[in-house]
Amino acid sequence: MTALSTDTPTQSTHSPAELREKKDRRRAITLLTPGLLWMSLFMVLPMCMVIYVSFWTQTTFAVESTLTTASWERFLSSSTYLSAIGTTLRVWAIVLAATVVVGYPVALFIGLFVRNKTLQTALLVACVIPFWTSFLIRVIAWRPMLGTEGAINVILMKLGIISEPLTFLLFSEFSVLVGMTQIYCVFMVGPITFMLGRIDPSVIEAARDLGASFGTIFRRIILPLSLPGVMVGSIFVSVMVLGELATAASLSGRKVNLLGNIIVSQVGSLKWAFAAVAGVVLTIIITAVIALALRIVDLRKEM
């Protein structure tokens, strides 16, 4: 008699939940692949190349692929380059503080006191109207305002507040700070307005009914709930200000030397290794600033 086979078809040992999890993981990998490829090709790979070039041997009129730390030693021992780092950090800190001081009240009014959605949208559009023109036009437009014969000096002299034109308004660090604050303030207003618009009005009404003053409500409710928006705006402003070069070149008369200007001048002089060193230093600073902001507020949890 032929022996009957007792083998049965092999069944999957995975539960439906595990199969669903594996399917979700494959879908996530599929969706992330294009972005990861893009970031690898156009961010990670170029950054690795910049780091590699920073160790090339720089001569007066050429650069060789022989690896050396001479460019780094020269950069870190030069008072000019170190001063540019200090100026960049100082300008960044002042502009960041100025955009918060100027932008937060505007965002508070739009996001909290204006409840009409149409009016909110109109006010936000009004904030971005300057971006309908060229960046350079918005920068150069400050020259006739801040010059010795500009609108501000003329008005102050006619009012009798000053007897002679103020010379520090233009071609100085002050003019750079004013220009950057005006240009990048909208990047602080938008995220803060978004977070303030998410606050439930009933929470504020309940606090008011319990006798809390506006100062207490702002300190205990509004400010903590809007802090993620402040951090997002700070990241936007920081990245753009730290990499700035056009505003400083146009409004300071080449008197304010930022890291961005160092990179441009070195590239123009065909000193690729020095430019790469400045680029790596700038990238490290930006990364540290973003990391610090993310440590202050956990955006993944707050947003």
C-alpha positions as CSV (number, residue, x, y, z in Angstrom):
1,M,0.0,0.0,0.0
2,T,1.3,3.4,-0.9
3,A,2.1,5.5,2.1
4,L,-0.1,8.6,2.3
5,S,1.7,11.8,2.6
6,T,1.1,13.6,5.8
7,D,2.7,16.9,4.6
8,T,0.4,19.9,4.7
9,P,0.9,23.3,2.9
10,T,3.2,25.6,4.9
11,Q,1.2,28.4,6.5
12,S,2.5,31.8,7.2
13,T,3.6,32.3,10.8
14,H,3.0,36.1,10.6
15,S,-0.1,37.5,12.1
16,P,-2.3,39.9,10.2
17,A,-0.9,42.8,12.3
18,E,2.6,41.9,11.4
19,L,1.8,41.6,7.7
20,R,0.1,45.0,7.8
21,E,3.1,46.5,9.5
22,K,5.5,45.1,6.9
23,K,3.3,46.4,4.1
24,D,3.2,49.9,5.8
25,R,7.0,49.8,6.1
26,R,7.4,49.0,2.4
27,R,5.1,51.8,1.5
28,A,7.0,54.2,3.7
29,I,10.3,53.2,2.1
30,T,8.8,53.6,-1.4
31,L,7.5,57.1,-0.5
32,L,10.8,58.2,1.1
33,T,13.1,56.9,-1.6
34,P,12.7,59.8,-4.1
35,G,13.3,62.3,-1.3
36,L,16.3,60.5,0.0
37,L,17.8,60.2,-3.4
38,W,17.3,63.9,-4.1
39,M,18.8,64.9,-0.7
40,S,21.8,62.5,-1.2
41,L,22.6,63.8,-4.7
42,F,22.0,67.5,-4.2
43,M,22.9,68.0,-0.5
44,V,24.9,65.2,1.1
45,L,27.2,64.6,-1.9
46,P,27.9,68.3,-2.6
47,M,28.6,68.8,1.1
48,C,31.0,65.9,1.2
49,M,32.7,67.4,-1.9
50,V,33.0,70.8,-0.2
51,I,34.6,69.2,2.9
52,Y,37.0,67.3,0.6
53,V,37.9,70.5,-1.4
54,S,38.6,72.4,1.9
55,F,41.6,70.1,2.4
56,W,43.1,70.7,-1.0
57,T,46.4,72.6,-1.4
58,Q,45.7,76.2,-2.2
59,T,48.4,78.2,-4.1
60,T,48.3,81.8,-5.2
61,F,46.6,81.2,-8.6
62,A,45.7,77.5,-8.5
63,V,44.4,74.7,-6.3
64,E,45.7,71.1,-6.2
65,S,44.0,68.0,-5.0
66,T,46.9,67.2,-2.6
67,L,45.3,66.9,0.9
68,T,46.6,69.4,3.5
69,T,45.2,71.3,6.5
70,A,47.0,74.5,5.5
71,S,43.7,76.2,4.4
72,W,42.1,75.4,7.7
73,E,45.1,76.6,9.7
74,R,45.2,79.9,7.7
75,F,41.4,80.4,8.1
76,L,41.3,79.7,11.8
77,S,44.4,81.8,12.5
78,S,43.4,84.8,10.4
79,S,41.8,87.8,12.3
80,T,39.9,88.7,9.2
81,Y,38.1,85.4,8.9
82,L,37.5,85.1,12.7
83,S,36.2,88.6,12.7
84,A,33.8,87.7,9.9
85,I,32.5,84.8,12.0
86,G,31.9,87.1,15.0
87,T,30.2,89.7,12.8
88,T,28.0,87.0,11.2
89,L,26.9,85.7,14.6
90,R,26.3,89.3,16.0
91,V,24.2,90.3,13.0
92,W,22.3,87.0,13.2
93,A,21.5,87.5,16.9
94,I,20.4,91.1,16.5
95,V,18.3,90.4,13.4
96,L,16.7,87.4,15.0
97,A,15.8,89.3,18.1
98,A,14.5,92.3,16.0
99,T,12.3,90.0,13.9
100,V,10.7,88.5,17.0
101,V,10.1,91.9,18.6
102,V,8.6,93.3,15.4
103,G,6.9,90.2,14.1
104,Y,5.3,88.8,17.3
105,P,2.9,91.7,17.9
106,V,1.8,91.6,14.3
107,A,1.3,87.9,14.5
108,L,-0.5,88.3,17.8
109,F,-2.9,90.8,16.3
110,I,-3.6,88.8,13.1
111,G,-3.8,85.3,14.8
112,L,-5.6,86.2,18.0
113,F,-7.5,89.4,17.7
114,V,-8.7,89.0,14.1
115,R,-11.2,86.2,13.9
116,N,-12.5,86.8,10.4
117,K,-10.6,84.3,8.2
118,T,-10.9,86.5,5.1
119,L,-9.4,89.4,6.9
120,Q,-6.7,87.3,8.3
121,T,-5.8,86.1,4.9
122,A,-5.8,89.6,3.5
123,L,-3.5,90.8,6.3
124,L,-1.0,87.9,5.7
125,V,-1.0,88.7,2.0
126,A,-0.3,92.3,2.8
127,C,2.8,91.1,4.8
128,V,4.2,89.3,1.7
129,I,3.4,92.0,-0.8
130,P,7.1,93.2,-0.7
131,F,8.1,89.7,-2.0
132,W,6.3,90.4,-5.2
133,T,9.3,92.5,-6.2
134,S,12.9,91.5,-6.7
135,F,15.1,90.9,-3.7
136,L,17.7,93.4,-4.9
137,I,15.1,96.1,-5.4
138,R,13.9,95.6,-1.8
139,V,17.4,95.9,-0.6
140,I,18.4,98.9,-2.7
141,A,15.2,100.7,-1.9
142,W,16.6,101.4,1.6
143,R,19.3,103.7,0.1
144,P,17.1,106.7,-0.6
145,M,15.5,106.2,2.8
146,L,18.7,106.0,4.9
147,G,21.1,108.2,2.9
148,T,22.4,111.6,4.2
149,E,19.9,113.3,1.9
150,G,17.3,110.5,2.3
151,A,13.8,110.6,3.5
152,I,14.5,109.9,7.2
153,N,17.2,112.6,7.5
154,V,15.0,115.1,5.7
155,I,12.0,114.5,7.9
156,L,14.1,114.7,11.1
157,M,15.8,117.9,10.0
158,K,12.4,119.5,9.1
159,L,11.0,118.5,12.5
160,G,14.0,120.1,14.1
161,I,15.0,116.9,15.9
162,I,18.5,117.0,14.3
163,S,20.6,119.9,12.9
164,E,22.7,117.9,10.5
165,P,22.2,114.6,8.7
166,L,22.9,111.3,10.5
167,T,25.7,109.5,8.7
168,F,25.4,106.2,10.5
169,L,22.1,105.3,8.9
170,L,23.6,104.1,5.6
171,F,26.7,102.2,4.7
172,S,27.0,100.8,8.2
173,E,26.1,97.7,10.2
174,F,22.9,99.6,11.3
175,S,21.6,99.8,7.7
176,V,22.3,96.0,7.3
177,L,20.3,95.3,10.4
178,V,17.4,97.4,9.3
179,G,17.4,95.9,5.8
180,M,17.5,92.3,7.0
181,T,14.9,92.8,9.7
182,Q,12.5,94.2,7.1
183,I,13.2,91.5,4.6
184,Y,13.0,88.5,6.9
185,C,10.4,89.7,9.4
186,V,7.5,88.0,7.4
187,F,9.2,84.6,8.0
188,M,8.6,85.1,11.7
189,V,5.1,86.4,11.3
190,G,3.7,83.5,9.3
191,P,4.6,80.6,11.7
192,I,3.6,82.5,14.8
193,T,0.3,83.5,13.3
194,F,-0.4,79.9,12.4
195,M,0.2,78.7,16.0
196,L,-1.8,81.5,17.5
197,G,-4.7,80.7,15.2
198,R,-4.8,77.2,16.6
199,I,-5.5,78.4,20.2
200,D,-9.0,77.6,21.2
201,P,-10.7,80.9,22.1
202,S,-12.7,79.1,24.9
203,V,-9.4,78.5,26.8
204,I,-8.7,82.2,26.9
205,E,-12.3,83.0,27.8
206,A,-12.2,80.5,30.7
207,A,-9.0,82.1,32.0
208,R,-10.6,85.6,31.7
209,D,-13.7,84.4,33.6
210,L,-11.4,83.1,36.3
211,G,-10.1,86.6,36.7
212,A,-6.8,86.3,34.9
213,S,-5.3,89.5,33.5
214,F,-4.1,89.7,29.9
215,G,-0.5,89.6,31.1
216,T,-1.2,86.4,33.0
217,I,-3.1,84.9,30.0
218,F,-0.2,85.8,27.7
219,R,2.4,84.4,30.0
220,R,0.7,81.2,31.0
221,I,-1.3,80.3,27.8
222,I,-0.5,82.3,24.7
223,L,3.3,82.4,24.9
224,P,3.8,78.7,25.6
225,L,1.4,77.6,22.9
226,S,3.0,80.0,20.3
227,L,6.5,79.0,21.2
228,P,6.7,76.3,18.4
229,G,5.8,79.0,15.9
230,V,8.6,81.2,17.3
231,M,11.1,78.4,16.9
232,V,10.0,77.6,13.3
233,G,10.3,81.3,12.4
234,S,13.7,81.5,14.1
235,I,14.9,78.6,12.0
236,F,13.7,80.2,8.8
237,V,15.3,83.6,9.7
238,S,18.5,82.0,11.0
239,V,19.2,80.0,7.9
240,M,18.6,83.0,5.6
241,V,20.5,85.6,7.7
242,L,23.5,83.4,8.4
243,G,23.9,82.7,4.6
244,E,23.3,86.4,3.7
245,L,25.7,88.3,1.4
246,A,23.7,90.6,-0.9
247,T,22.2,92.8,1.8
248,A,25.5,93.4,3.6
249,A,27.3,94.1,0.3
250,S,24.6,96.6,-0.9
251,L,23.8,98.5,2.3
252,S,27.1,98.5,4.2
253,G,29.3,99.7,1.4
254,R,31.5,96.5,1.9
255,K,32.1,97.6,5.5
256,V,30.3,94.6,7.0
257,N,32.1,91.4,6.2
258,L,29.9,88.3,6.7
259,L,30.9,84.7,6.0
260,G,28.7,84.7,2.9
261,N,30.7,87.7,1.5
262,I,34.0,85.8,2.4
263,I,32.8,82.8,0.3
264,V,31.9,85.0,-2.7
265,S,35.2,86.9,-2.6
266,Q,37.2,83.7,-2.3
267,V,35.4,82.0,-5.2
268,G,35.9,85.2,-7.3
269,S,39.6,84.9,-6.5
270,L,39.6,81.3,-7.5
271,K,40.6,80.3,-4.0
272,W,38.4,77.3,-3.9
273,A,40.0,75.7,-0.8
274,F,39.5,78.9,1.3
275,A,35.9,79.2,0.1
276,A,35.2,75.6,1.0
277,V,36.6,76.1,4.5
278,A,34.3,79.1,5.0
279,G,31.4,77.1,3.6
280,V,32.0,74.2,6.0
281,V,32.3,76.6,9.0
282,L,29.0,78.3,8.0
283,T,27.3,75.0,7.6
284,I,28.5,73.9,11.1
285,I,27.1,77.2,12.6
286,I,23.7,76.8,10.9
287,T,23.5,73.2,12.0
288,A,24.3,74.1,15.6
289,V,21.7,76.9,15.6
290,I,19.0,74.5,14.2
291,A,19.9,71.8,16.7
292,L,19.7,74.3,19.5
293,A,16.3,75.5,18.4
294,L,15.0,71.9,18.1
295,R,16.3,71.1,21.7
296,I,14.4,74.1,23.1
297,V,11.1,73.0,21.5
298,D,10.1,69.5,20.4
299,L,8.4,70.4,17.1
300,R,7.3,66.9,16.4
301,K,5.3,66.8,19.6
302,E,4.1,70.4,19.5
303,M,3.1,70.6,15.9
